[in-house]
């Protein structure tokens, strides 16, 4: 099964937010770090906010963050919601279906079962499970707020009297 670009970008957004839980993150940060266009991100962020996964705030200090704990975000649920509108095969499409076998073919039910098995495999996986303890991912996605600053190291600060 192949997931859509929208679902792929949605997972990047959610992982980025989960890796930076103590602050609002910006669309520009996510775009730069996760190799996604801001136009695609805007659409996906809007959809995730409408679905209740993200809290967004406009303005100078605005941005986005998770609307609920990462441990409560189930990956199978996200995939079902984002992938449901996309027909798995031509025979699943109401308007564009030109297949003459739709009424008698058993492939449609087999594909439905296969897709549901795929989603069930993702149901025990939470966003927290994907991010928490994943040091390489956290290093890649977490903001490095001290980069470029000219602060003295902590050891120097604590030894000054």
Helices and strands as residue ranges (DSSP letters): H 5-19, H 27-34, H 38-50, E 54-57, E 63-66, G 70-72, H 75-83, G 90-92, H 107-123, H 127-131, H 135-141, H 154-159
